[in-house]
Protein backbone atom coordinates (compact mmCIF):
# COMPACT_ATOMS: atom_id res chain seq x y z
CA UNK A 1 0.00 0.00 0.00
CA UNK A 2 1.38 3.38 -1.02
CA UNK A 3 1.99 6.09 1.56
CA UNK A 4 -0.03 9.31 1.50
CA UNK A 5 3.00 11.15 0.09
CA UNK A 6 3.53 8.61 -2.70
CA UNK A 7 -0.15 8.65 -3.65
CA UNK A 8 -0.15 12.44 -3.61
CA UNK A 9 2.71 12.56 -6.12
CA UNK A 10 0.95 10.08 -8.41
CA UNK A 11 -2.38 11.93 -8.29
CA UNK A 12 -0.79 15.37 -8.57
CA UNK A 13 1.25 14.30 -11.61
CA UNK A 14 -1.88 12.91 -13.26
CA UNK A 15 -4.00 16.02 -12.67
CA UNK A 16 -1.26 18.50 -13.55
CA UNK A 17 -0.84 16.74 -16.89
CA UNK A 18 -4.56 16.67 -17.66
CA UNK A 19 -5.19 19.67 -19.91
CA UNK A 20 -8.99 19.23 -19.89
CA UNK A 21 -9.10 19.08 -16.10
CA UNK A 22 -7.03 22.24 -15.90
CA UNK A 23 -9.25 24.01 -18.43
CA UNK A 24 -12.40 23.32 -16.44
CA UNK A 25 -10.80 24.24 -13.13
CA UNK A 26 -9.29 27.50 -14.32
CA UNK A 27 -12.52 28.50 -16.05
CA UNK A 28 -14.56 27.98 -12.89
CA UNK A 29 -12.01 29.76 -10.71
CA UNK A 30 -11.92 32.67 -13.16
CA UNK A 31 -15.67 33.13 -12.68
CA UNK A 32 -15.10 33.23 -8.95
CA UNK A 33 -12.28 35.77 -9.34
CA UNK A 34 -14.52 38.15 -11.30
CA UNK A 35 -17.30 38.02 -8.71
CA UNK A 36 -14.99 38.52 -5.75
CA UNK A 37 -13.54 41.69 -7.24
CA UNK A 38 -17.07 43.09 -7.50
CA UNK A 39 -18.09 41.81 -4.08
CA UNK A 40 -15.20 43.53 -2.34
CA UNK A 41 -16.46 46.88 -3.56
CA UNK A 42 -19.07 46.88 -0.78
CA UNK A 43 -16.27 47.66 1.69
CA UNK A 44 -15.00 51.17 2.27
CA UNK A 45 -12.11 49.74 4.31
CA UNK A 46 -11.63 46.02 3.73
CA UNK A 47 -8.20 45.83 5.46
CA UNK A 48 -9.79 47.20 8.63
CA UNK A 49 -12.61 44.64 8.47
CA UNK A 50 -10.09 41.83 8.02
CA UNK A 51 -7.97 43.08 10.88
CA UNK A 52 -10.97 43.29 13.20
CA UNK A 53 -12.15 39.80 12.22
CA UNK A 54 -8.66 38.43 12.81
CA UNK A 55 -8.53 40.00 16.27
CA UNK A 56 -11.92 38.56 17.25
CA UNK A 57 -11.07 35.04 16.07
CA UNK A 58 -7.66 35.16 17.75
CA UNK A 59 -9.33 36.20 21.00
CA UNK A 60 -11.68 33.22 20.71
CA UNK A 61 -8.91 30.73 19.99
CA UNK A 62 -6.79 32.03 22.88
CA UNK A 63 -9.80 31.67 25.21
CA UNK A 64 -11.47 28.69 23.59
CA UNK A 65 -12.28 26.89 26.84
CA UNK A 66 -14.21 29.90 28.14
CA UNK A 67 -16.26 30.39 24.99
CA UNK A 68 -17.05 26.69 24.62
CA UNK A 69 -18.45 26.52 28.13
CA UNK A 70 -20.45 29.71 27.53
CA UNK A 71 -21.86 28.28 24.31
CA UNK A 72 -22.77 24.97 25.94
CA UNK A 73 -24.51 26.71 28.85
CA UNK A 74 -26.60 28.98 26.65
CA UNK A 75 -27.39 26.24 24.15
CA UNK A 76 -28.72 24.00 26.93
CA UNK A 77 -30.87 26.87 28.21
CA UNK A 78 -32.43 26.98 24.75
CA UNK A 79 -33.37 23.32 24.99
CA UNK A 80 -30.61 21.84 22.82
CA UNK A 81 -28.45 18.93 23.92
CA UNK A 82 -24.68 19.39 23.61
CA UNK A 83 -22.37 16.45 22.95
CA UNK A 84 -18.57 16.68 23.25
CA UNK A 85 -16.69 14.45 20.82
CA UNK A 86 -12.94 14.04 21.17
CA UNK A 87 -12.63 12.12 17.89
CA UNK A 88 -14.61 11.56 14.72
CA UNK A 89 -15.32 8.00 15.86
CA UNK A 90 -16.90 9.28 19.09
CA UNK A 91 -18.96 11.83 17.15
CA UNK A 92 -20.35 9.23 14.78
CA UNK A 93 -21.04 6.77 17.60
CA UNK A 94 -23.17 9.44 19.29
CA UNK A 95 -24.91 10.42 16.05
CA UNK A 96 -25.69 6.82 15.10
CA UNK A 97 -27.00 6.28 18.63
CA UNK A 98 -29.43 9.19 18.22
CA UNK A 99 -30.56 7.97 14.79
CA UNK A 100 -31.13 4.43 16.01
CA UNK A 101 -33.08 5.66 19.03
CA UNK A 102 -35.56 7.47 16.74
CA UNK A 103 -35.54 4.51 14.29
CA UNK A 104 -34.24 6.69 11.47
CA UNK A 105 -34.24 5.10 8.05
CA UNK A 106 -33.42 8.22 6.02
CA UNK A 107 -31.71 11.52 6.82
CA UNK A 108 -31.23 14.71 4.82
CA UNK A 109 -27.89 16.48 5.13
CA UNK A 110 -26.82 19.98 4.20
CA UNK A 111 -23.45 20.83 2.70
CA UNK A 112 -20.83 20.51 5.44
CA UNK A 113 -17.09 19.85 5.37
CA UNK A 114 -17.04 18.61 8.95
CA UNK A 115 -19.54 15.87 8.08
CA UNK A 116 -17.10 14.83 5.35
CA UNK A 117 -14.35 14.84 7.97
CA UNK A 118 -16.19 12.24 10.09
CA UNK A 119 -17.63 10.32 7.09
CA UNK A 120 -21.32 10.72 7.93
CA UNK A 121 -22.60 9.29 4.64
CA UNK A 122 -20.46 6.15 4.61
CA UNK A 123 -21.01 5.31 8.27
CA UNK A 124 -24.77 5.83 8.02
CA UNK A 125 -24.77 3.49 5.04
CA UNK A 126 -23.14 0.77 7.18
CA UNK A 127 -26.10 1.02 9.55
CA UNK A 128 -28.63 0.89 6.70
CA UNK A 129 -29.54 4.55 7.12
CA UNK A 130 -29.88 6.45 3.86
CA UNK A 131 -28.00 9.76 4.00
CA UNK A 132 -29.10 12.13 1.27
CA UNK A 133 -27.09 15.21 0.29
CA UNK A 134 -29.24 18.26 -0.44
CA UNK A 135 -26.81 20.85 -1.80
CA UNK A 136 -26.79 20.58 -5.61
CA UNK A 137 -23.00 20.33 -5.81
CA UNK A 138 -22.95 17.70 -3.09
CA UNK A 139 -25.78 15.80 -4.80
CA UNK A 140 -23.61 15.64 -7.91
CA UNK A 141 -20.58 14.44 -5.95
CA UNK A 142 -22.55 11.87 -3.98
CA UNK A 143 -24.04 10.52 -7.21
CA UNK A 144 -20.53 10.21 -8.65
CA UNK A 145 -19.25 8.61 -5.41
CA UNK A 146 -16.64 11.35 -5.00
CA UNK A 147 -15.80 13.56 -2.01
CA UNK A 148 -16.13 17.34 -2.39
CA UNK A 149 -13.51 18.83 -4.65
CA UNK A 150 -13.50 22.25 -2.99
CA UNK A 151 -14.47 23.67 0.41
CA UNK A 152 -17.19 25.90 -1.08
CA UNK A 153 -17.84 24.51 -4.58
CA UNK A 154 -17.98 20.70 -4.30
CA UNK A 155 -18.18 19.98 -8.04
CA UNK A 156 -15.88 22.75 -9.27
CA UNK A 157 -13.95 20.32 -11.50
CA UNK A 158 -17.01 19.31 -13.53
CA UNK A 159 -18.39 21.08 -16.58
CA UNK A 160 -22.13 21.32 -17.29
CA UNK A 161 -21.63 18.62 -19.92
CA UNK A 162 -20.01 16.34 -17.30
CA UNK A 163 -22.97 16.84 -14.98
CA UNK A 164 -25.53 16.19 -17.74
CA UNK A 165 -23.68 12.99 -18.66
CA UNK A 166 -23.60 11.87 -15.03
CA UNK A 167 -27.36 12.36 -14.58
CA UNK A 168 -27.97 10.58 -17.88
CA UNK A 169 -25.95 7.56 -16.72
CA UNK A 170 -27.28 7.44 -13.15
CA UNK A 171 -30.86 8.70 -13.53
CA UNK A 172 -31.66 8.19 -17.20
CA UNK A 173 -32.27 11.89 -17.88
CA UNK A 174 -31.65 13.30 -21.39
CA UNK A 175 -27.95 13.81 -22.02
CA UNK A 176 -28.53 17.27 -23.47
CA UNK A 177 -30.28 18.66 -20.39
CA UNK A 178 -29.31 22.19 -19.39
CA UNK A 179 -28.19 23.21 -15.87
CA UNK A 180 -31.65 24.72 -15.32
CA UNK A 181 -33.37 21.44 -16.21
CA UNK A 182 -31.06 19.42 -13.97
CA UNK A 183 -31.60 21.86 -11.09
CA UNK A 184 -35.37 21.58 -11.47
CA UNK A 185 -35.11 17.78 -11.49
CA UNK A 186 -33.04 17.74 -8.29
CA UNK A 187 -35.36 20.27 -6.62
CA UNK A 188 -38.39 18.06 -7.31
CA UNK A 189 -36.56 14.96 -6.06
CA UNK A 190 -35.45 16.63 -2.84
CA UNK A 191 -38.82 18.19 -2.03
CA UNK A 192 -40.31 14.73 -2.08
CA UNK A 193 -37.68 13.56 0.40
CA UNK A 194 -37.72 16.34 3.02
CA UNK A 195 -41.12 15.47 4.57
CA UNK A 196 -40.09 11.80 4.76
CA UNK A 197 -36.76 12.36 6.49
CA UNK A 198 -36.43 11.12 10.07
CA UNK A 199 -33.56 13.48 10.91
CA UNK A 200 -31.58 16.34 9.44
CA UNK A 201 -27.84 16.90 9.83
CA UNK A 202 -26.05 20.20 9.24
CA UNK A 203 -22.70 21.74 9.93
CA UNK A 204 -22.26 25.25 11.28
CA UNK A 205 -20.58 28.27 9.79
CA UNK A 206 -20.47 29.92 13.19
CA UNK A 207 -21.34 29.04 16.78
CA UNK A 208 -22.49 32.11 18.71
CA UNK A 209 -21.39 31.87 22.34
CA UNK A 210 -23.54 34.53 24.01
CA UNK A 211 -26.85 33.10 22.75
CA UNK A 212 -25.90 29.46 22.26
CA UNK A 213 -26.84 29.80 18.59
CA UNK A 214 -25.83 27.91 15.46
CA UNK A 215 -25.39 29.91 12.24
CA UNK A 216 -25.85 28.07 8.94
CA UNK A 217 -25.19 30.01 5.72
CA UNK A 218 -26.25 28.78 2.28
CA UNK A 219 -27.49 29.84 -1.14
CA UNK A 220 -30.10 27.19 -2.00
CA UNK A 221 -32.41 26.89 0.99
CA UNK A 222 -31.73 23.18 1.34
CA UNK A 223 -30.08 23.45 4.75
CA UNK A 224 -33.14 25.26 6.07
CA UNK A 225 -35.41 22.48 4.80
CA UNK A 226 -33.09 19.90 6.35
CA UNK A 227 -33.71 21.66 9.67
CA UNK A 228 -37.41 22.54 9.41
CA UNK A 229 -38.98 19.26 8.25
CA UNK A 230 -37.40 16.44 10.30
CA UNK A 231 -38.31 15.94 13.96
CA UNK A 232 -34.64 15.61 14.92
CA UNK A 233 -31.89 18.07 13.99
CA UNK A 234 -28.20 17.33 14.57
CA UNK A 235 -25.51 19.98 14.13
CA UNK A 236 -21.90 18.88 14.06
CA UNK A 237 -19.27 21.60 14.26
CA UNK A 238 -15.57 21.97 14.96
CA UNK A 239 -14.82 23.59 18.31
CA UNK A 240 -13.06 26.48 16.54
CA UNK A 241 -16.27 27.74 14.89
CA UNK A 242 -17.10 30.09 17.78
CA UNK A 243 -17.63 33.83 17.69
CA UNK A 244 -18.26 35.67 20.99
CA UNK A 245 -21.51 37.54 20.33
CA UNK A 246 -24.46 37.84 17.97
CA UNK A 247 -23.22 41.28 16.94
CA UNK A 248 -20.04 39.71 15.52
CA UNK A 249 -22.05 38.12 12.72
CA UNK A 250 -22.49 41.60 11.28
CA UNK A 251 -18.79 41.46 10.46
CA UNK A 252 -18.30 37.79 9.64
CA UNK A 253 -21.29 37.05 7.39
CA UNK A 254 -20.29 39.57 4.67
CA UNK A 255 -16.62 38.57 4.92
CA UNK A 256 -17.50 34.90 4.43
CA UNK A 257 -19.83 35.60 1.49
CA UNK A 258 -17.53 38.07 -0.26
CA UNK A 259 -14.44 35.87 -0.08
CA UNK A 260 -16.37 32.65 -0.67
CA UNK A 261 -18.55 33.53 -3.66
CA UNK A 262 -18.25 37.29 -4.25
CA UNK A 263 -21.69 37.97 -2.75
CA UNK A 264 -22.53 40.73 -0.31
CA UNK A 265 -24.13 38.09 1.89
CA UNK A 266 -25.31 34.51 1.36
CA UNK A 267 -28.95 34.13 0.30
CA UNK A 268 -30.12 32.14 3.33
CA UNK A 269 -28.70 32.73 6.79
CA UNK A 270 -30.32 30.54 9.42
CA UNK A 271 -29.71 31.22 13.12
CA UNK A 272 -30.77 28.23 15.19
CA UNK A 273 -31.26 28.61 18.92
CA UNK A 274 -32.76 25.30 19.91
CA UNK A 275 -35.64 22.94 19.16
CA UNK A 276 -39.22 24.02 18.50
CA UNK A 277 -40.65 26.04 21.38
CA UNK A 278 -44.29 26.14 22.55
CA UNK A 279 -46.35 28.18 20.10
CA UNK A 280 -43.95 27.68 17.17
CA UNK A 281 -45.35 25.94 14.10
CA UNK A 282 -42.23 24.40 12.62
CA UNK A 283 -38.75 23.25 13.51
CA UNK A 284 -37.36 20.07 15.06
CA UNK A 285 -38.66 18.57 18.27
CA UNK A 286 -35.10 17.67 19.31
CA UNK A 287 -31.84 19.46 18.60
CA UNK A 288 -28.33 18.17 19.25
CA UNK A 289 -25.05 20.04 18.85
CA UNK A 290 -21.94 17.86 18.51
CA UNK A 291 -18.78 19.81 19.37
CA UNK A 292 -15.95 18.06 17.52
CA UNK A 293 -12.29 18.13 18.52
CA UNK A 294 -10.75 15.48 16.23
CA UNK A 295 -7.21 16.85 16.47
CA UNK A 296 -8.07 20.52 16.87
CA UNK A 297 -6.64 20.70 20.39
CA UNK A 298 -3.40 19.24 19.03
CA UNK A 299 -3.29 22.19 16.65
CA UNK A 300 -4.30 24.52 19.47
CA UNK A 301 -1.23 23.34 21.39
CA UNK A 302 1.03 24.76 18.68
CA UNK A 303 1.70 28.35 19.72
CA UNK A 304 2.17 29.59 16.14
CA UNK A 305 0.11 27.23 13.99
CA UNK A 306 -2.98 27.62 16.18
CA UNK A 307 -3.72 30.76 14.15
CA UNK A 308 -4.97 28.40 11.44
CA UNK A 309 -8.01 27.72 13.68
CA UNK A 310 -9.15 31.28 12.85
CA UNK A 311 -10.20 29.96 9.42
CA UNK A 312 -13.85 30.58 8.46
CA UNK A 313 -13.74 28.12 5.50
CA UNK A 314 -14.35 30.65 2.73
CA UNK A 315 -12.12 28.76 0.26
CA UNK A 316 -10.35 31.91 -0.96
CA UNK A 317 -6.86 30.47 -0.41
CA UNK A 318 -7.67 27.45 -2.59
CA UNK A 319 -8.71 29.62 -5.52
CA UNK A 320 -5.61 31.79 -5.19
CA UNK A 321 -3.10 28.95 -4.82
CA UNK A 322 -1.07 28.08 -7.96
CA UNK A 323 -0.68 24.50 -6.70
CA UNK A 324 -4.40 23.98 -6.21
CA UNK A 325 -5.08 25.58 -9.59
CA UNK A 326 -2.89 22.91 -11.20
CA UNK A 327 -3.68 19.73 -9.28
CA UNK A 328 -7.18 20.44 -7.91
CA UNK A 329 -8.73 19.24 -4.68
CA UNK A 330 -8.78 15.46 -4.87
CA UNK A 331 -5.02 15.06 -5.31
CA UNK A 332 -4.46 16.17 -1.71
CA UNK A 333 -6.24 13.07 -0.46
CA UNK A 334 -7.60 14.92 2.59
CA UNK A 335 -10.90 16.46 3.70
CA UNK A 336 -9.43 19.97 3.65
CA UNK A 337 -7.36 20.69 0.57
CA UNK A 338 -5.35 23.66 -0.62
CA UNK A 339 -3.11 25.85 1.54
CA UNK A 340 -5.26 25.81 4.68
CA UNK A 341 -5.58 22.04 4.44
CA UNK A 342 -1.81 21.75 4.11
CA UNK A 343 -1.44 23.67 7.37
CA UNK A 344 -4.08 21.99 9.52
CA UNK A 345 -4.02 18.38 8.32
CA UNK A 346 -0.47 17.47 9.48
CA UNK A 347 -1.22 18.96 12.90
CA UNK A 348 -4.72 17.49 13.29
CA UNK A 349 -3.93 14.02 11.93
CA UNK A 350 -0.29 12.93 11.72
CA UNK A 351 2.78 15.02 10.87
CA UNK A 352 4.74 12.02 9.65
CA UNK A 353 2.05 10.90 7.20
CA UNK A 354 1.04 14.34 5.95
CA UNK A 355 4.19 16.48 6.16
CA UNK A 356 4.46 16.39 2.36
CA UNK A 357 1.45 18.72 2.10
CA UNK A 358 3.40 21.54 3.74
CA UNK A 359 6.12 21.12 1.12
CA UNK A 360 3.59 21.19 -1.72
CA UNK A 361 3.58 24.95 -1.93
CA UNK A 362 5.32 27.66 -3.92
CA UNK A 363 5.29 29.91 -0.81
CA UNK A 364 4.19 32.77 -3.05
CA UNK A 365 2.04 34.21 -0.27
CA UNK A 366 -1.16 34.57 -2.30
CA UNK A 367 -3.05 32.49 0.27
CA UNK A 368 -2.11 34.94 3.01
CA UNK A 369 -2.95 37.90 0.80
CA UNK A 370 -6.56 36.79 0.19
CA UNK A 371 -7.41 35.40 3.64
CA UNK A 372 -10.32 37.39 5.16
CA UNK A 373 -9.07 36.79 8.72
CA UNK A 374 -5.40 37.49 7.97
CA UNK A 375 -3.98 34.02 8.62
CA UNK A 376 -0.35 34.09 7.44
CA UNK A 377 -0.76 30.70 5.81
CA UNK A 378 2.51 30.56 3.88
CA UNK A 379 4.47 31.29 7.07
CA UNK A 380 2.61 28.51 8.90
CA UNK A 381 3.59 26.10 6.11
CA UNK A 382 7.23 26.91 6.82
CA UNK A 383 6.67 26.27 10.53
CA UNK A 384 5.15 22.89 9.67
CA UNK A 385 8.28 22.06 7.68
CA UNK A 386 10.43 23.07 10.62
CA UNK A 387 8.38 20.94 13.02
CA UNK A 388 8.54 17.91 10.72
CA UNK A 389 12.35 18.03 10.84
CA UNK A 390 12.53 18.66 14.59
CA UNK A 391 10.11 15.79 15.24
CA UNK A 392 12.39 13.42 13.35
CA UNK A 393 10.44 12.94 10.12
CA UNK A 394 13.29 13.95 7.81
CA UNK A 395 15.14 11.06 6.18
CA UNK A 396 18.67 10.24 7.31
CA UNK A 397 20.09 11.14 3.90
CA UNK A 398 18.34 14.51 4.05
CA UNK A 399 19.82 15.17 7.49
CA UNK A 400 23.32 14.29 6.30
CA UNK A 401 23.07 16.44 3.17
CA UNK A 402 21.85 19.54 5.02
CA UNK A 403 24.40 19.17 7.82
CA UNK A 404 27.11 18.97 5.17
CA UNK A 405 25.67 22.00 3.36
CA UNK A 406 25.43 24.03 6.59
CA UNK A 407 29.01 23.24 7.54
CA UNK A 408 30.22 24.29 4.10
CA UNK A 409 28.22 27.51 4.08
CA UNK A 410 29.67 28.69 7.41
CA UNK A 411 33.23 29.01 6.09
CA UNK A 412 34.41 30.53 2.82
CA UNK A 413 37.33 28.13 2.38
CA UNK A 414 34.98 25.16 2.63
CA UNK A 415 32.58 26.73 0.14
CA UNK A 416 35.32 27.09 -2.46
CA UNK A 417 36.67 23.59 -1.94
CA UNK A 418 36.10 20.94 -4.64
CA UNK A 419 35.38 23.18 -7.62
CA UNK A 420 32.37 23.38 -9.91
CA UNK A 421 32.79 19.88 -11.39
CA UNK A 422 32.62 18.18 -8.01
CA UNK A 423 29.71 20.33 -6.83
CA UNK A 424 27.67 19.65 -9.97
CA UNK A 425 28.32 15.92 -9.51
CA UNK A 426 27.02 16.12 -5.92
CA UNK A 427 23.91 18.00 -7.01
CA UNK A 428 23.14 15.40 -9.69
CA UNK A 429 23.85 12.56 -7.29
CA UNK A 430 21.82 13.69 -4.30
CA UNK A 431 19.24 16.23 -5.47
CA UNK A 432 18.03 14.92 -8.83
CA UNK A 433 14.97 13.08 -7.47
CA UNK A 434 14.02 15.83 -5.02
CA UNK A 435 14.34 18.52 -7.70
CA UNK A 436 11.84 16.77 -9.96
CA UNK A 437 11.89 15.30 -13.45
CA UNK A 438 10.34 18.40 -15.04
CA UNK A 439 12.96 20.89 -13.90
CA UNK A 440 16.56 21.29 -14.97
CA UNK A 441 19.02 21.03 -12.14
CA UNK A 442 20.91 24.24 -11.39
CA UNK A 443 24.55 24.26 -12.42
CA UNK A 444 27.36 25.68 -10.34
CA UNK A 445 29.43 28.20 -12.32
CA UNK A 446 33.16 27.53 -12.81
CA UNK A 447 33.92 30.44 -10.49
CA UNK A 448 31.92 31.75 -7.55
CA UNK A 449 30.80 35.37 -7.38
CA UNK A 450 33.35 35.91 -4.60
CA UNK A 451 36.18 34.64 -6.79
CA UNK A 452 35.11 36.77 -9.77
CA UNK A 453 34.77 39.83 -7.54
CA UNK A 454 38.26 39.36 -6.09
CA UNK A 455 39.81 38.89 -9.52
CA UNK A 456 38.16 42.00 -10.96
CA UNK A 457 38.94 44.07 -7.89
CA UNK A 458 42.59 43.03 -7.70
CA UNK A 459 44.75 46.11 -7.49
CA UNK A 460 41.84 48.56 -7.39
CA UNK A 461 41.71 49.00 -3.64
Order of alpha helices (4+ residues) and beta strands (2+ residues): alpha-alpha-alpha-alpha-beta-alpha-beta-alpha-alpha-beta-alpha-alpha-alpha-beta-beta-beta-alpha-beta-beta-alpha-beta-beta-alpha-alpha-alpha-alpha-alpha-alpha-alpha-alpha-alpha-alpha-alpha
